[in-house]
Amino acid sequence: MITDAARSPEQELRAREVRYVFMMLLRAACIVVAAILVATRPPLLWLWLTVCLLGGVGLPMIAVLLANDAPPRPENRLRNRLRRRPTSHPDPGHALDDREHRIIDPD
């Protein structure tokens, strides 16, 4: 993203909807894989079923939390915390009023 402007509410909603649908597809995949595992009885079946069932049960809760979550406030965003904040120059001679300003004439 080139600008620091916030995304529109429609874009935020669309991003949350896409994330929710993706997580629900992942949940469906976990359930299908669990059914296939039960039918084929591979080694370490208990381990694979545990992983698939945790995905099938835990993903909906996480998906709802993320879908209802609002974007972070500007002061809480990591990008803004890492960026250097402009500081005032200690020398008052560098004030904007004392400098000559370059004027660009369109003619």
C-alpha positions as protocol buffer text, in pm:
chain_id: "A"
residue {
  index: 1
  type: MET
  ca { x: 0 y: 0 z: 0 }
}
residue {
  index: 2
  type: ILE
  ca { x: 142 y: 337 z: -99 }
}
residue {
  index: 3
  type: THR
  ca { x: -54 y: 557 z: 139 }
}
residue {
  index: 4
  type: ASP
  ca { x: -108 y: 551 z: 513 }
}
residue {
  index: 5
  type: ALA
  ca { x: -480 y: 617 z: 466 }
}
residue {
  index: 6
  type: ALA
  ca { x: -711 y: 367 z: 629 }
}
residue {
  index: 7
  type: ARG
  ca { x: -900 y: 122 z: 414 }
}
residue {
  index: 8
  type: SER
  ca { x: -1265 y: 190 z: 350 }
}
residue {
  index: 9
  type: PRO
  ca { x: -1526 y: 4 z: 558 }
}
residue {
  index: 10
  type: GLU
  ca { x: -1628 y: -193 z: 249 }
}
residue {
  index: 11
  type: GLN
  ca { x: -1270 y: -310 z: 195 }
}
residue {
  index: 12
  type: GLU
  ca { x: -1236 y: -403 z: 562 }
}
residue {
  index: 13
  type: LEU
  ca { x: -1560 y: -603 z: 550 }
}
residue {
  index: 14
  type: ARG
  ca { x: -1455 y: -781 z: 230 }
}
residue {
  index: 15
  type: ALA
  ca { x: -1117 y: -875 z: 379 }
}
residue {
  index: 16
  type: ARG
  ca { x: -1287 y: -1015 z: 691 }
}
residue {
  index: 17
  type: GLU
  ca { x: -1537 y: -1211 z: 479 }
}
residue {
  index: 18
  type: VAL
  ca { x: -1259 y: -1364 z: 267 }
}
residue {
  index: 19
  type: ARG
  ca { x: -1061 y: -1459 z: 579 }
}
residue {
  index: 20
  type: TYR
  ca { x: -1374 y: -1618 z: 736 }
}
residue {
  index: 21
  type: VAL
  ca { x: -1458 y: -1820 z: 423 }
}
residue {
  index: 22
  type: PHE
  ca { x: -1098 y: -1939 z: 393 }
}
residue {
  index: 23
  type: MET
  ca { x: -1096 y: -2056 z: 755 }
}
residue {
  index: 24
  type: MET
  ca { x: -1429 y: -2236 z: 711 }
}
residue {
  index: 25
  type: LEU
  ca { x: -1292 y: -2411 z: 402 }
}
residue {
  index: 26
  type: LEU
  ca { x: -992 y: -2518 z: 607 }
}
residue {
  index: 27
  type: ARG
  ca { x: -1230 y: -2650 z: 874 }
}
residue {
  index: 28
  type: ALA
  ca { x: -1425 y: -2848 z: 614 }
}
residue {
  index: 29
  type: ALA
  ca { x: -1097 y: -2991 z: 486 }
}
residue {
  index: 30
  type: CYS
  ca { x: -1006 y: -3100 z: 841 }
}
residue {
  index: 31
  type: ILE
  ca { x: -1338 y: -3282 z: 877 }
}
residue {
  index: 32
  type: VAL
  ca { x: -1304 y: -3453 z: 538 }
}
residue {
  index: 33
  type: VAL
  ca { x: -946 y: -3558 z: 615 }
}
residue {
  index: 34
  type: ALA
  ca { x: -1059 y: -3695 z: 953 }
}
residue {
  index: 35
  type: ALA
  ca { x: -1327 y: -3906 z: 781 }
}
residue {
  index: 36
  type: ILE
  ca { x: -1073 y: -4037 z: 529 }
}
residue {
  index: 37
  type: LEU
  ca { x: -831 y: -4119 z: 810 }
}
residue {
  index: 38
  type: VAL
  ca { x: -1095 y: -4318 z: 997 }
}
residue {
  index: 39
  type: ALA
  ca { x: -1169 y: -4518 z: 684 }
}
residue {
  index: 40
  type: THR
  ca { x: -802 y: -4593 z: 601 }
}
residue {
  index: 41
  type: ARG
  ca { x: -669 y: -4646 z: 958 }
}
residue {
  index: 42
  type: PRO
  ca { x: -311 y: -4516 z: 905 }
}
residue {
  index: 43
  type: PRO
  ca { x: -38 y: -4543 z: 1168 }
}
residue {
  index: 44
  type: LEU
  ca { x: -68 y: -4287 z: 1450 }
}
residue {
  index: 45
  type: LEU
  ca { x: -439 y: -4248 z: 1379 }
}
residue {
  index: 46
  type: TRP
  ca { x: -503 y: -4095 z: 1723 }
}
residue {
  index: 47
  type: LEU
  ca { x: -253 y: -3815 z: 1654 }
}
residue {
  index: 48
  type: TRP
  ca { x: -394 y: -3726 z: 1312 }
}
residue {
  index: 49
  type: LEU
  ca { x: -752 y: -3739 z: 1437 }
}
residue {
  index: 50
  type: THR
  ca { x: -663 y: -3511 z: 1727 }
}
residue {
  index: 51
  type: VAL
  ca { x: -512 y: -3254 z: 1490 }
}
residue {
  index: 52
  type: CYS
  ca { x: -810 y: -3273 z: 1253 }
}
residue {
  index: 53
  type: LEU
  ca { x: -1066 y: -3250 z: 1533 }
}
residue {
  index: 54
  type: LEU
  ca { x: -888 y: -2954 z: 1691 }
}
residue {
  index: 55
  type: GLY
  ca { x: -898 y: -2784 z: 1351 }
}
residue {
  index: 56
  type: GLY
  ca { x: -1264 y: -2875 z: 1307 }
}
residue {
  index: 57
  type: VAL
  ca { x: -1364 y: -2746 z: 1650 }
}
residue {
  index: 58
  type: GLY
  ca { x: -1117 y: -2462 z: 1708 }
}
residue {
  index: 59
  type: LEU
  ca { x: -1119 y: -2295 z: 1367 }
}
residue {
  index: 60
  type: PRO
  ca { x: -1483 y: -2178 z: 1382 }
}
residue {
  index: 61
  type: MET
  ca { x: -1423 y: -1999 z: 1710 }
}
residue {
  index: 62
  type: ILE
  ca { x: -1107 y: -1832 z: 1583 }
}
residue {
  index: 63
  type: ALA
  ca { x: -1277 y: -1745 z: 1252 }
}
residue {
  index: 64
  type: VAL
  ca { x: -1565 y: -1570 z: 1427 }
}
residue {
  index: 65
  type: LEU
  ca { x: -1328 y: -1375 z: 1650 }
}
residue {
  index: 66
  type: LEU
  ca { x: -1121 y: -1261 z: 1353 }
}
residue {
  index: 67
  type: ALA
  ca { x: -1425 y: -1182 z: 1139 }
}
residue {
  index: 68
  type: ASN
  ca { x: -1572 y: -956 z: 1407 }
}
residue {
  index: 69
  type: ASP
  ca { x: -1241 y: -791 z: 1492 }
}
residue {
  index: 70
  type: ALA
  ca { x: -1191 y: -427 z: 1399 }
}
residue {
  index: 71
  type: PRO
  ca { x: -862 y: -306 z: 1249 }
}
residue {
  index: 72
  type: PRO
  ca { x: -605 y: -182 z: 1502 }
}
residue {
  index: 73
  type: ARG
  ca { x: -597 y: 182 z: 1599 }
}
residue {
  index: 74
  type: PRO
  ca { x: -315 y: 380 z: 1440 }
}
residue {
  index: 75
  type: GLU
  ca { x: -129 y: 416 z: 1770 }
}
residue {
  index: 76
  type: ASN
  ca { x: -137 y: 38 z: 1825 }
}
residue {
  index: 77
  type: ARG
  ca { x: -9 y: -63 z: 1481 }
}
residue {
  index: 78
  type: LEU
  ca { x: 340 y: -210 z: 1483 }
}
residue {
  index: 79
  type: ARG
  ca { x: 435 y: -18 z: 1168 }
}
residue {
  index: 80
  type: ASN
  ca { x: 365 y: 311 z: 1344 }
}
residue {
  index: 81
  type: ARG
  ca { x: 560 y: 206 z: 1653 }
}
residue {
  index: 82
  type: LEU
  ca { x: 869 y: 118 z: 1452 }
}
residue {
  index: 83
  type: ARG
  ca { x: 862 y: 434 z: 1242 }
}
residue {
  index: 84
  type: ARG
  ca { x: 1080 y: 720 z: 1367 }
}
residue {
  index: 85
  type: ARG
  ca { x: 875 y: 1009 z: 1489 }
}
residue {
  index: 86
  type: PRO
  ca { x: 979 y: 1355 z: 1373 }
}
residue {
  index: 87
  type: THR
  ca { x: 1133 y: 1558 z: 1649 }
}
residue {
  index: 88
  type: SER
  ca { x: 1160 y: 1930 z: 1666 }
}
residue {
  index: 89
  type: HIS
  ca { x: 1501 y: 2065 z: 1590 }
}
residue {
  index: 90
  type: PRO
  ca { x: 1674 y: 2203 z: 1900 }
}
residue {
  index: 91
  type: ASP
  ca { x: 1801 y: 2506 z: 1713 }
}
residue {
  index: 92
  type: PRO
  ca { x: 1526 y: 2771 z: 1682 }
}
residue {
  index: 93
  type: GLY
  ca { x: 1709 y: 2907 z: 1376 }
}
residue {
  index: 94
  type: HIS
  ca { x: 1567 y: 2616 z: 1178 }
}
residue {
  index: 95
  type: ALA
  ca { x: 1209 y: 2726 z: 1225 }
}
residue {
  index: 96
  type: LEU
  ca { x: 995 y: 2737 z: 911 }
}
residue {
  index: 97
  type: ASP
  ca { x: 925 y: 3107 z: 944 }
}
residue {
  index: 98
  type: ASP
  ca { x: 1294 y: 3202 z: 929 }
}
residue {
  index: 99
  type: ARG
  ca { x: 1376 y: 3010 z: 610 }
}
residue {
  index: 100
  type: GLU
  ca { x: 1332 y: 3124 z: 257 }
}
residue {
  index: 101
  type: HIS
  ca { x: 1063 y: 2932 z: 81 }
}
residue {
  index: 102
  type: ARG
  ca { x: 1096 y: 2822 z: -277 }
}
residue {
  index: 103
  type: ILE
  ca { x: 796 y: 2927 z: -483 }
}
residue {
  index: 104
  type: ILE
  ca { x: 704 y: 2728 z: -788 }
}
residue {
  index: 105
  type: ASP
  ca { x: 532 y: 2940 z: -1047 }
}
residue {
  index: 106
  type: PRO
  ca { x: 316 y: 2748 z: -1296 }
}
residue {
  index: 107
  type: ASP
  ca { x: 365 y: 3016 z: -1567 }
}
